[in-house]
């Protein structure tokens, strides 16, 4: 008689965005003891990019719903949560400030509290290095002061502070302060700095830098984000029932102009245009990742910048990508939301006006 192996149930919220497909494939490859559950409102589930199959099939169970109305029964038997669900960048946060606070903080901490009460033992929160804001005085570590300049960043700070209050030995919380994401995905975004540069180089042999190129950005490949989340799912508690940790690599601290130059060096005949008249971009920060390197020795980033650029270029070429107006396309998450609103499918609070959400 075949032995039945009990699998560890992991709930991943916001799983049909940019990160979810990469994360599920990574976990499936690394482990065979997981039962993966997805929960998403489906804003971007249709934004597939050259995928051989719908990446939703990498999940054992998919639920559709709004984190603002989370059904607690989904948490039955769930051991751990990776919380990706959020209004996920500065442009969207600027356009939908109240909704960003509601989803990224108010409803998310309510969700975390429900998870704790339901017996979930491990909560992994996708935070952001953007909480450091404008920082001129060296690389920021976890003890540095925070300077969130946008609604998106402020929502991450608020969520971290609230999670710290509810963490305990039976509810271990890890807030991964991710560097800026980049890399290929089955739901590709081009509203990310490196992805944007590669797209411009592919379609026009031109990179338009919207700033003067001087701001600092730490980056991390989405594959390495997945490695970090796998570590957080299994990290030893020690004395850190709550741990906020910069997640990336010191070698991936770049100025924006350096990123453009590296793309141009790998994609022939690429011209770089710098907006010398741009207002100063105050989102500039270098980050120290020593703590992550020490604690997550086997899960630190392994994908380098050149490999990331090459994979993006290859992926875009396979998609036959040729849209010079991509900054006004569905590759930009804000444009997707605006189009759904213009079509009266989403209301002003970014809630569906039709009964799309049901379990599957």
N, C-alpha and C positions, 0 to 999 in steps of 0.2 A: 504494500500500500504506500503511495507516494506521500511523503511528509509535507504537511502544509506549513509554509514559512510565513510568519506574521511580519508584515511589512510596516515600516514606519511611515505614518501619514504626514505629509508636508503640504500645507496650504500656501499657495503663492498668489497674492493679490496683484491686480494689474498685469496679469500674465500675457495678455494679447497686445502688448506694446512692443517697443524696440528690444528690451532686454529679455523678456519672457521666452521667446523661441530659442535664444542662445543658451540661456540658463537651463532650460529643460533638456536640451540635447547634451549639455555638459554633464548634468546629473545622471542622465540615463547611461552615458558612457562610463562614468566613474563608479556607479553604484547600481546594484540590482535589488536593494532592500527597501526601495522607496515606493510609496503610493502617492503620486503627485496629483494634487487637486488644484484646479485653477478657478479664480473668481475675478471677474472683470465686467465692466459696464459696456465694453464693446465699441468705444469711440473709434478705435483704430484697428479693429480686428480684420477689416477688409483691406488694409494697406499692405498687401503682400508684395514681395519683391523677389521674383525669380525663384520662389521656393518650389521644390519638387513635389511637396505635399503640404497640406495645411498643418502648420506646426502645432495646432491645437491637439493633434493626435498623439503628441508626445506626453499628453496628460491623461491620467487614468480616468479622471472625472472633471468635467467643466461645468461651472455654474456662471450664470449671467446675472448681474445685479449691481446695485449702486452701493458703495461703501457707506453712504449716508443712511442706508436702510438695510444694514447687514443682518441676514437671518442667522441667528445663533446656532440653529440646529446643524448647520454645515460643519460646525466645529466638533461634532461628536467623534471622538477617537483621534483627533488631530494632536500630534505631538509638538510640531513646530510650525512657525509661520515665517515666510519671507514677505515683507510688506513693501511692494513696489508701487502700489496704487497711489497716484498723485497727479495733480496738474504739474507737468514735468519740466517746465523751463521758464525763464524770465519773461519772454514775450507773452506767453499765455498768462502768467501771473499778473503782468501789467494790465492785460485786457480784461481779466476776470479776477480782480483782487479779492472780493468777498468770497467768491466760490473757491478760490485757492486756499484761503484761510479755513473755510468750512470743510473742504475735502482733505487737505494736507495736514491740518491740525485738529480741528474740533471733532470731526467724525472719525479721524484716524485714532485719536487717543480713546475715544469711546469704544471703537473696535478693539483696541488693545486691552482695554479693561474687561470687555466681554470675553476676550480670549483667555485672559488670566482667570476669570471666574469659571471658565469652562474647562480648566485643567491643562491648558497649553503650557508647556514647560520652557519653550525657547522662542524668542521673538527677535527676528532680524529686521532691522529698519534701514532702508536705503536713504541715508542722509547725504550731505553734499559738502565739499570743500568751499563752495561758494559762500558759506556762512562767514568766511574770513574777510570777504569784501575787498576793500582797498588796503593793501599792506605793503609798506615800503621798507620796513625795518627787518628784513631777513625772512627766512622760511618759517612758517607758522607750525607749531606743534600743538598737541592737544591741550596744553596749559595756556596757550595764547588767548588774548582777548578776542571776542567775536565782533564782527562789524557787518552784519547783514544789510545789504543795500537795496534789496528787492523783496517783493512780497513772497516770492518763491523761497528765498533764503531765510526770511523771517519765519516762515511756516516751518522750516526744518529746525530752526533753533527752538521754537515753541514746542515742537513735538519731542525733541530730545529732552528738554527740561521736564516735560510732563512724564515721559517714560522713566526718567531717573527716579521720579517720586513713587512710581508703582512697581519698580523692579524689586525682586526679593529672591531668596534662594530657590524658591519653587517656580520663579518666573524670571528667567535669565534674559536680559536684553542686550543686544549688540547694535549700536548705531554706527554703521559703516559710512564714514564721511568720504564719499567717493570723489576722486578727481573727475574732470570732465570726460564723459563717455565718448568713445569713438569705435569705429570698426564696422564690419559687415554684419548684417542681420537679415533674417527672412522678412522683417518689417523695418526696412531701412529708414532712418531719419537723416535728412540733410540740413537740419537746423542745429547742427553741432559743428564746431569750428573746423576740425580736420576733415570731416566728411564733406563739408561745404567746399573746402579747398580742392579736394580730389575731384569732386563733381565738376567744378569750374574748369579745372585743368583738362578733364576728359572731354567735355562738350565744347569748350571754346579755346582751349589752350591758354586760359587766362585765369588768374586768381585775383579777385577783388577783395582787398582787405578794407573793411568798413571803418577801421580805426587807423591810427598812425603806425600800428604794428608793434608798439612797445609793451602792451600789457602782458603779464605773465599768466600762463595757464598750465596747471598740471593736468595730464591726460592719463586715461587708462582704457585699454581695449576691453570691449564688452565680454570677451572670453575670460579675461583676468578678473573682471567683476564677478563672474560666475564662480571662479576659483575661490575668491574671497568669501562669497556667500556660503559656499560649501564648508569653508573653515569655520565661519560663524555658527553654522548649524551644529557644529561638533566641538566648539572650543571648550577647554577646561575652564570651569568657573573660577577657581581660586578665590580671591576676595572680590572679584569684579562681577557682582550681580548685575551691574550696569556698566557697560564699556562703550565709550565713544572713541573711535579710532580713525585716524586719517588712513585712507585706503588707496594706495597707488605705489609709485616708486620715485625716489629722488631723481633718477635718470630721466624721468618723464616730465620734469619742470622745464617748460619752453616758453620763450616769448613768441607772440603770434607771428612775427616776421620770420622767425626761425622755422616754424611749421610750414609756412608758405615756401620758403627756400628749399626745404627738404622735399616737399611735393614736386616742386619745379625740377629738382635734380633727378627725380625718378620718372617723371613724365615729360618726355622731350618737347622742346619748343614752347614751354609754358612761360607766359609773361606774368609778372607780378605787378599789380597796380595798388599803390598805397594811397589812402585818402588823407593827404597831408592837411586838409582843412577840417578834418573831423574833430568834434569836441572830444576832450579827453575821456577815455573809457576808464571809469573808476573801479571797474571789476578787474583788479590786478593783484595776484597773490601767488607767492611761492609757498610750497608746503613741505614740511618735514615728515617723512614716512618711516622714521626709525622704529617707532613703537610697533608698527605693523610688521616690519621686517623681522623684528625680534620675536614677536608672538606667533606669527603665522609663517614660520620658516619654509614650510613646504607648499605654501599657497600664495607666495608673492608673485608679482607679474613676471611672465616669461615671454610675452609677445612684444617685440620691439617696434619702434616707429616705422622703420622701413617695411617690415612685414605687414603691418597694418595698412599702410598706403598701398602696397602691392595687392593685398586682398580686396581692398575697396575698389581699386582700378579694375581688377579682374571681374569682380562682381558687377560693377556698373557696365562693363563691356558686354558681359553675358546677357544683361538686361537690354542691350542695345539702347542704352541711355543716350538721349540726344536732345534734351530740352534745355535750351539756353535760359529759359524763363523759370527754372526749377525753384527759384526762391518764392514764386507765387503758385506753386503746385502742391499736390497732396503729400509731397515729401516733407513739407513743413507742417508740423502738428497744429499750429495755430490756424493755418488755412483749412485744415480738415474741420476743425470746430466751427469756424466761421461759415463754411459751406453748409454744414448740418444745420446751423442756426438760420441761415438764409433760406433754406428749404423748409423751415418750420418743423424740422425733425427733432431739434433740441430747443428747449426754451431758454430764457435769459439766465436761468440758474444752471444751465448745462444738464438738465434732466430730460430724458426722452419724452416726447409728446405722444409716442405710440407705444403699444405694449410689446416692445421687442424683447424684453428681458424675461427669460424663463430658463429653468435648468435643463441640461442635456446630458 
